[in-house]
Amino acid sequence: MSTTTADRFAAIAGARYINLETYRRSGIGVRTPVWFAGDTDAAGSVFYVYTGAAFGKVKRLRHTSRVRIAPCNGRGTVTGDWIDAQAELVTGPAFDHGMKLLDRKYWPWKQLIGLGARLPGPPAHAMIAIRPA
């Protein structure tokens, strides 16, 4: 019995970390273990990842939205199959919704790490929305 990408995507929703592979202009993949939170909306399953706006993964996403994800441990060791996906940087209500999901999933650690995001000044953080390809 074959499983669809959407089924495989939903199967990793309960994992603590995913390994997010973004791509350099040269096509070389760069893997990063990240916290994520999942949800379902009108367009289907979506995972949210909160990160620094100046980090490499954000810069690479501005070049290509193609990514791969896989469940992993905190050190990035992959514990399941890779899934092809599409990622985009989101703002406004989608950013806020992703923050609420991440705050709930990673309470209280996310709040401690995210204190700097509440300081005044230019936006220092980004929200990535990841959907099955």
C-alpha positions as CSV (number, residue, x, y, z in Angstrom):
1,M,0.0,0.0,0.0
2,S,1.4,3.3,-1.1
3,T,1.3,6.4,1.1
4,T,0.8,9.9,-0.3
5,T,3.0,12.8,0.4
6,A,0.2,14.4,2.4
7,D,0.0,11.2,4.6
8,R,3.7,11.2,5.1
9,F,3.6,14.9,5.9
10,A,0.9,14.3,8.5
11,A,2.8,11.4,10.0
12,I,5.7,13.6,11.1
13,A,3.5,16.4,12.6
14,G,4.0,14.9,16.1
15,A,7.8,14.9,15.9
16,R,9.7,17.3,18.1
17,Y,12.2,18.4,15.3
18,I,12.4,18.3,11.5
19,N,15.5,18.5,9.5
20,L,14.9,21.3,6.9
21,E,17.1,21.1,3.8
22,T,17.3,24.3,1.8
23,Y,19.3,24.8,-1.3
24,R,22.2,27.1,-2.3
25,R,22.4,28.7,-5.7
26,S,24.8,25.9,-6.7
27,G,22.1,23.3,-5.9
28,I,23.9,22.0,-2.8
29,G,21.5,21.2,0.1
30,V,22.1,22.6,3.6
31,R,20.4,20.7,6.4
32,T,19.3,22.3,9.6
33,P,17.3,20.8,12.5
34,V,14.5,23.1,13.5
35,W,11.5,23.3,15.8
36,F,8.2,23.3,14.0
37,A,4.5,23.3,14.5
38,G,1.9,21.9,12.2
39,D,-1.6,22.8,11.3
40,T,-4.2,22.3,8.6
41,D,-5.8,25.1,6.7
42,A,-7.9,25.4,3.5
43,A,-4.9,24.6,1.4
44,G,-4.0,21.5,3.4
45,S,-1.2,20.7,5.8
46,V,1.3,23.3,6.7
47,F,4.3,23.4,9.1
48,Y,5.6,26.7,10.6
49,V,9.3,27.3,11.4
50,Y,10.4,30.4,13.3
51,T,14.0,31.6,12.6
52,G,16.2,34.6,12.4
53,A,15.6,36.8,9.4
54,A,19.3,37.1,8.5
55,F,20.0,33.3,8.8
56,G,21.2,31.4,5.8
57,K,18.0,29.3,5.4
58,V,16.0,32.5,4.9
59,K,18.4,33.8,2.3
60,R,18.3,30.5,0.5
61,L,14.5,30.5,0.5
62,R,14.5,33.8,-1.2
63,H,16.3,32.1,-4.1
64,T,14.2,28.9,-4.3
65,S,11.1,27.7,-2.4
66,R,12.1,24.1,-3.0
67,V,13.0,22.3,0.3
68,R,13.0,18.8,1.8
69,I,12.0,17.8,5.3
70,A,12.4,14.8,7.5
71,P,11.8,14.0,11.2
72,C,15.0,14.1,13.2
73,N,16.5,14.4,16.7
74,G,17.8,17.7,18.2
75,R,21.3,17.1,16.6
76,G,19.8,16.7,13.1
77,T,20.1,12.9,12.8
78,V,17.3,11.9,10.4
79,T,14.9,9.4,11.9
80,G,12.5,9.0,8.9
81,D,12.0,9.5,5.2
82,W,12.7,12.8,3.4
83,I,9.7,14.6,1.9
84,D,9.8,17.1,-0.9
85,A,8.1,20.3,0.0
86,Q,7.6,24.0,-0.8
87,A,8.4,26.8,1.6
88,E,7.6,30.5,1.8
89,L,8.2,33.4,4.1
90,V,5.0,34.6,5.7
91,T,4.0,37.7,7.5
92,G,0.9,39.2,9.1
93,P,-1.8,36.8,10.3
94,A,0.1,33.8,9.1
95,F,3.2,34.8,11.1
96,D,1.0,35.4,14.2
97,H,-0.7,32.0,13.8
98,G,2.6,30.2,13.4
99,M,3.9,31.9,16.6
100,K,0.9,30.8,18.5
101,L,1.3,27.2,17.4
102,L,5.0,27.2,18.2
103,D,4.4,28.8,21.6
104,R,1.9,26.1,22.5
105,K,4.1,23.2,21.3
106,Y,7.3,24.3,22.9
107,W,6.1,26.0,26.1
108,P,8.1,27.3,28.0
109,W,11.3,27.0,26.0
110,K,10.1,28.9,23.0
111,Q,9.0,31.9,25.1
112,L,12.5,32.1,26.7
113,I,14.2,32.0,23.4
114,G,11.8,34.4,21.8
115,L,12.1,37.2,24.3
116,G,14.4,39.0,21.9
117,A,11.7,39.1,19.2
118,R,9.6,41.4,21.4
119,L,12.3,44.1,21.5
120,P,11.6,47.3,19.5
121,G,13.5,47.7,16.2
122,P,13.6,46.2,12.8
123,P,12.1,42.8,12.3
124,A,14.8,40.3,13.4
125,H,12.8,37.1,12.8
126,A,11.0,35.3,10.0
127,M,8.3,32.7,9.8
128,I,8.6,29.9,7.2
129,A,5.5,28.1,6.1
130,I,6.2,24.6,4.6
131,R,3.7,22.6,2.5
132,P,3.9,19.3,0.7
133,A,5.2,19.6,-2.9
